[in-house]
Amino acid sequence: MEERQASRQHKMIITDRAGGILSGVLDILAFDVNEIILETEQGMLMIKGKDLHVNRLTLEKGEIDISGHIDSLLYSDVAKKGTKSNESIFSRLFK
């Protein structure tokens, strides 16, 4: 099994709340036109807005490009992949 690359820097560039580029993304857990939920190097990230689209996702590089109107960004320090817990990722995210 291929080992995960060394920790990447998590960076985000948002332009006029109309989209942006994020790095340090480990996985995309869910997305629709109103919400995107990502696992990043700095914890879980929930992006809420309107007409959100994932334009490009490159997990090998840990990058994602999004567009749409961004209303909010919310981080949560839930356990990362590989840690044991009986709770689902969503129940831990929305405590």
Secondary structure, DSSP 4 states (H G I P E B T S, - for coil): -PPPPSPPPPEEEE-TTSEEEEESEEEEEEEETTEEEEEETTEEEEEEEEEEEEEEEETTTTEEEEEEEEEEEEEE-PPPTT---SS-HHHHHT-
